[in-house]
Amino acid sequence: MKFTCQKEDLLRVFSAGKSITGSKTNFSILSNLLFETKGEDAVTIKASNVDTTLEALIPAKVAEAGSITIVQDKLAKIVGQLPTAEVLFELDKGNAVKVRSLDKKRDAKAVIIGAPKADFPDIPDFPAGGKTLTVDMLYFRKMIQKTLFAVAESSANYTLNGVLFESAGGLMKMVAIDGRRLAIIQAPLPGKDEPEFSLIIPRGVLQQLLDMIHGEGPLTVAATENRVHFRMERFTLSSNVLTGKFPNYSMFIPAQHQHGFVVNTAELRGAIGLAAVLAEGDSQKMLWNLSGNALNVSAQNTDYGKSEETLFVQYKGEDQSIGINYKLMNDILKEIETEEAEFHFNNALSPILIREKDRKEYFFIIMPMRLDNA
């Protein structure tokens, strides 16, 4: 095997594959990347930890066909140190791979020992038939970003460790819930008669997609039994899905609201930042007092003191005192892109619905905290 390719293409693949090859495993071969020539002008690079697989196709000038697996961590560091934009790979005896810079001024090179392709697990091809859905890549990234933060860190309910992706009734939707908050985003499907999906995609896979998607273009989603596949540009990412029944999230969304207010998003972030400094210990509790057109955001610490800030809001209703976890609320406000945000609720202990002003494409639900005197 002998080929040359661009350093930039390699580094992009290494970045995408590191979370897969870096997984804890008892099989050393899963720390490797599989390189395999494709004709005279391309090389495929594959990574696998069995649950998740990645395949990338990069342009190359192939002089000799062949294949080899190379440990990702060391190879990425070697290539990163090479001074030139073009890199030569050449397989020698004993599975030794010569990696060399083609810089005429600096003869930088290394030899790294690989392992044969036969030791590497099979990676399934992207499904040729079955359920497939093609969407805008950047919008799919937005859907991930607006929901991923609300996935449970670690839950006994296994399905909460991922995001529900649904495609039905002319809409595609992502939903995440961790028991204290919910995030949901939906959009019209790109065409008519699109297939129906209901998949729970693991957090790690969506985080990897979030890191991989940078440019514009189509992204194709395909579903097979217990697996989901994503194809974009020169990359294909596949993963097991989470099995089980996702909670009936609609029961957490109030059918109607008695109270609501509008507040400047940046000002509220600032008030929460002040409250976070003195919020009590592990509870992370702050107090919101609504009265007239004023929202008072305060926090108290028995050891250090108290903070408060009063904001102008557009509110008409009964006076309310609501306990809020400042960290959970701050996570939500990071995803609000408009100058003003809307808040809707029924009482001090009911779920609070939060969304961008005059937009209904996505929204968030947070459960308030019980006050000591409630």
C-alpha positions in Angstrom: 0.0 0.0 0.0 1.3 3.4 -1.0 -0.5 6.7 -1.3 -0.3 10.5 -0.7 -3.0 12.7 0.8 -3.6 16.0 2.4 -2.7 16.5 6.0 -5.9 18.6 6.6 -8.1 15.7 5.4 -6.4 13.4 7.8 -6.7 15.7 10.8 -10.4 16.1 10.2 -10.9 12.3 10.2 -8.7 12.0 13.3 -10.8 14.6 15.1 -14.1 12.8 14.1 -12.7 9.3 15.1 -11.0 10.1 18.4 -14.2 9.6 20.5 -14.7 6.2 19.0 -11.1 4.8 19.1 -10.7 6.4 22.5 -13.5 4.4 24.1 -12.5 2.0 26.8 -12.3 -1.5 25.4 -10.6 -4.9 26.0 -9.7 -5.2 22.3 -6.6 -3.2 21.3 -7.5 -3.3 17.6 -10.5 -1.0 18.3 -7.9 1.7 19.1 -6.9 1.6 15.5 -8.1 3.1 12.3 -8.4 1.0 9.2 -6.9 2.5 6.0 -7.9 0.9 2.7 -7.3 2.2 -0.8 -10.2 2.7 -3.2 -9.2 2.8 -6.8 -6.5 5.3 -7.8 -7.9 8.4 -6.2 -9.3 7.7 -2.7 -8.7 6.1 0.6 -11.3 5.0 3.2 -10.6 5.4 6.9 -12.7 3.5 9.3 -13.1 3.5 13.1 -15.2 1.2 15.3 -16.0 0.5 19.0 -18.7 -2.0 17.8 -21.6 0.2 19.1 -20.5 3.2 17.0 -18.7 3.2 13.6 -17.3 5.9 11.4 -16.3 5.7 7.7 -14.6 8.6 5.9 -13.6 8.8 2.2 -10.7 11.2 1.5 -9.0 12.1 -1.8 -5.6 10.5 -2.4 -3.1 9.6 -5.1 -2.8 5.8 -4.8 0.4 4.3 -6.1 -0.1 0.8 -4.6 -3.4 -0.7 -3.4 -3.6 -2.3 0.0 -4.9 -1.9 3.6 -3.6 -1.6 7.2 -4.8 -0.6 10.6 -2.9 2.0 12.6 -3.3 3.1 16.2 -5.2 6.4 16.0 -3.7 8.3 19.0 0.0 7.9 17.9 -0.7 8.5 14.2 -2.7 11.6 14.9 0.2 13.1 16.9 2.7 12.1 14.2 0.7 13.7 11.4 0.0 16.8 13.5 3.8 17.4 13.8 4.6 17.0 10.1 5.5 20.3 8.5 3.9 19.9 5.1 0.4 19.9 3.7 0.9 16.6 1.8 1.7 13.3 3.5 3.0 10.0 2.1 2.0 6.6 3.5 3.9 3.5 2.5 3.4 0.0 3.9 6.6 -2.0 4.4 7.5 -5.4 5.7 6.2 -6.6 9.1 3.2 -4.2 8.9 5.5 -1.2 9.4 4.0 2.0 7.9 6.3 4.8 6.8 4.6 8.2 7.3 6.6 11.0 5.6 6.3 14.7 5.0 6.7 15.7 1.3 8.2 19.1 2.3 11.3 19.6 0.2 13.1 21.5 3.0 12.4 19.2 5.9 12.7 15.5 5.6 10.4 14.6 8.5 9.3 11.0 8.7 8.2 8.3 11.2 7.6 4.5 11.1 4.7 3.1 13.0 3.7 -0.5 13.4 0.2 -1.4 12.2 -2.0 -4.5 12.3 -3.6 -6.4 9.4 -7.1 -5.6 8.2 -8.2 -9.2 9.1 -8.2 -8.3 12.8 -10.5 -5.3 12.4 -14.3 -5.8 12.8 -16.6 -5.5 9.9 -18.4 -2.1 9.4 -21.9 -2.2 7.9 -22.5 -0.2 4.7 -24.9 2.6 4.6 -28.3 1.0 4.0 -29.3 1.0 0.3 -33.0 0.7 1.0 -35.4 1.0 3.8 -36.2 4.2 5.8 -34.2 7.2 4.7 -34.7 10.9 5.3 -32.6 13.7 3.8 -32.5 17.0 5.7 -30.5 20.2 5.8 -27.3 19.5 7.6 -27.1 22.9 9.5 -30.7 22.7 10.6 -30.2 19.2 11.9 -27.2 20.5 13.9 -29.5 23.2 15.3 -32.0 20.6 16.4 -29.2 18.7 18.2 -27.9 21.8 19.9 -31.4 22.9 21.2 -32.0 19.5 22.9 -28.7 17.8 23.8 -28.2 19.9 27.0 -31.4 18.5 28.4 -30.4 14.8 28.2 -30.0 13.1 31.5 -26.4 12.8 32.7 -27.0 9.3 33.9 -30.4 7.9 34.5 -31.8 4.5 35.7 -34.3 5.1 32.9 -32.0 4.2 30.1 -34.0 5.9 27.5 -33.4 9.3 29.1 -29.7 9.0 28.2 -30.6 9.9 24.6 -32.7 12.2 22.4 -35.9 11.1 20.8 -36.0 11.7 17.1 -39.4 11.5 15.5 -40.6 11.9 11.9 -44.4 11.7 11.5 -47.4 13.8 10.4 -45.4 16.1 8.2 -43.0 17.1 11.0 -39.6 16.0 12.3 -39.0 16.5 16.0 -36.3 16.1 18.6 -37.1 15.8 22.3 -34.9 15.5 25.4 -36.0 15.2 29.0 -34.1 14.6 32.3 -36.9 14.7 34.9 -36.4 18.4 35.7 -36.5 20.0 32.3 -37.6 19.2 28.7 -36.4 20.6 25.4 -38.3 20.2 22.1 -37.8 21.4 18.6 -39.8 20.6 15.5 -39.8 21.5 11.8 -41.7 20.6 8.7 -40.4 17.6 6.8 -38.6 18.5 3.6 -40.9 16.5 1.3 -44.2 14.6 1.0 -44.6 10.9 1.9 -41.4 10.9 4.1 -40.9 7.8 6.2 -41.9 7.7 9.8 -39.1 7.4 12.5 -39.1 7.0 16.2 -35.6 6.5 17.4 -33.8 7.2 20.7 -30.3 8.4 19.7 -27.5 8.2 22.3 -26.1 11.4 23.7 -22.5 10.6 22.6 -23.5 10.0 18.9 -25.3 13.4 18.7 -22.4 15.1 20.4 -20.2 13.7 17.8 -22.5 14.9 15.0 -22.5 18.3 16.6 -18.7 18.4 16.5 -18.5 17.1 12.9 -21.1 19.3 11.2 -19.6 22.6 10.1 -20.6 23.4 6.5 -23.8 23.4 4.5 -25.3 20.6 2.6 -27.6 17.5 2.9 -27.5 15.0 5.7 -29.2 11.6 5.1 -30.6 9.7 8.1 -31.3 6.0 7.7 -32.8 3.5 10.1 -32.3 -0.3 10.3 -33.1 -2.7 13.1 -31.7 -1.2 16.3 -29.3 1.1 14.4 -29.3 4.6 13.0 -27.0 5.8 10.2 -26.0 9.4 9.2 -24.3 10.2 5.9 -22.9 13.7 5.0 -20.2 14.8 2.7 -17.5 12.1 2.9 -18.5 10.8 6.3 -20.8 8.0 7.4 -21.6 7.6 11.1 -23.6 4.6 12.4 -24.7 3.7 15.9 -26.9 1.4 18.0 -30.0 3.2 19.2 -31.3 3.0 22.8 -34.0 0.5 23.2 -37.1 0.9 25.4 -40.0 3.3 25.6 -39.4 7.0 25.7 -41.6 8.8 28.3 -44.8 10.4 27.2 -43.3 13.9 27.1 -46.7 15.5 26.2 -47.9 15.0 29.7 -45.2 17.5 30.9 -46.5 20.2 28.6 -49.4 22.2 30.0 -52.4 22.6 27.7 -52.8 26.2 28.8 -51.3 28.9 31.0 -52.8 31.4 33.3 -49.8 33.7 33.6 -46.9 34.8 31.5 -44.3 37.6 31.1 -41.7 38.8 28.6 -38.2 39.8 29.7 -35.0 40.9 28.1 -32.8 37.8 27.6 -29.4 39.4 28.2 -30.6 41.2 31.4 -32.1 38.0 32.8 -28.8 36.1 32.1 -27.0 38.9 34.0 -29.3 38.7 37.0 -29.0 34.9 37.1 -25.2 35.2 36.9 -25.3 37.5 40.0 -27.6 35.1 41.8 -25.3 32.1 41.0 -22.5 33.6 43.1 -24.5 33.4 46.3 -27.0 30.6 45.6 -27.1 28.1 48.5 -24.7 25.1 48.0 -25.9 22.1 46.1 -29.5 23.3 45.8 -28.5 26.0 43.2 -31.7 27.7 44.2 -32.6 31.3 43.3 -35.9 33.0 44.1 -38.0 34.9 41.5 -40.6 37.3 42.8 -43.1 38.7 40.3 -45.1 41.8 41.2 -46.5 44.3 38.8 -44.1 44.8 36.0 -41.1 43.8 38.1 -39.1 40.5 38.3 -36.9 40.4 41.4 -34.1 37.7 41.1 -32.4 36.9 44.4 -30.3 34.3 46.1 -29.3 33.9 49.7 -26.4 32.0 51.4 -26.4 31.6 55.1 -22.6 31.9 55.2 -21.9 34.7 52.8 -25.0 36.9 52.3 -27.6 37.8 49.7 -27.8 39.2 46.2 -30.8 40.6 44.2 -31.6 42.4 41.0 -34.9 43.7 39.7 -35.8 43.6 36.0 -38.6 45.3 34.1 -41.0 42.7 32.6 -44.2 42.7 30.7 -46.4 41.0 33.3 -50.0 41.2 34.3 -51.2 38.8 37.0 -51.1 37.8 40.6 -47.9 38.2 42.6 -45.8 35.1 42.4 -42.8 33.7 44.3 -41.0 30.9 42.4 -38.0 28.8 43.2 -35.7 28.1 40.2 -32.5 26.1 39.8 -30.2 28.7 38.3 -27.9 26.3 36.5 -30.8 24.6 34.7 -32.3 27.9 33.8 -29.0 29.2 32.6 -28.6 26.2 30.3 -31.9 27.0 28.7 -31.2 30.8 28.3 -28.0 29.9 26.4 -30.3 28.5 23.6 -32.5 31.6 23.4 -31.3 33.6 20.4 -33.9 36.5 20.5 -33.6 39.7 22.4 -36.6 38.8 24.5 -37.9 35.6 26.0 -41.4 34.5 26.9 -42.2 32.6 30.1 -45.6 30.9 30.7 -46.9 29.1 33.8 -50.0 28.5 36.0 -48.7 28.8 39.5 -45.5 28.7 41.6 -45.2 24.9 41.4 -46.4 24.2 37.9 -44.1 23.6 34.9 -42.7 26.8 33.3 -42.7 27.0 29.5 -39.9 29.1 28.0 -39.4 30.1 24.4 -38.1 32.9 22.1 -40.5 35.8 21.8 -43.1 35.3 19.0 -41.5 32.0 17.9 -42.9 28.5 18.4 -40.4 26.4 16.5 -38.9 25.2 19.8 -39.5 25.6 23.5 -38.3 24.4 26.9 -40.0 23.3 30.1 -38.5 23.6 33.5 -39.9 22.4 36.8 -39.7 25.0 39.6 -38.2 24.2 43.0 -40.4 24.0 46.1 -39.9 26.9 48.5 -39.3 26.3 52.2 -42.6 27.9 53.1 -44.6 26.2 50.3 
